[in-house]
């Protein structure tokens, strides 16, 4: 199973990628929304994307909007992973089509719990469903 980590911070991409690899995902990376869209179009088997809000070129909110406009990605599960903590932004992201929202800083347990809520892992077993 493939996952995409979209963040302009290489350190964050590394951390999230490592977590996803540990639970059995093949991980792709993108440094902004524009690269992420291209990656998704080239890898139609990606089932899950973790997306930062604040990025250059195309931010995460814009990426979520673009992905949700394209029926090809109807089943793609999107999780915003961001420092944006305002409730209005959480609501905005969910309304745009994000399936879940995780605020930075986060722990491995927080990521696993959110993924379990989305049916992507068992938080106890730590393996993809």
Secondary structure, DSSP 8 states (H G I E B T S, - for coil): -EEEEE-S-HHHHHHHHHHHHHTT-EEEEESSHHHHHHHHHH-TTEEEEEE-S--SSS-HHHHHHHHHH-GGGTT-EEEEEES---HHHHHHHHHHT-SEEEESS--HHHHHHHHHHTTSB-TTT-SB-
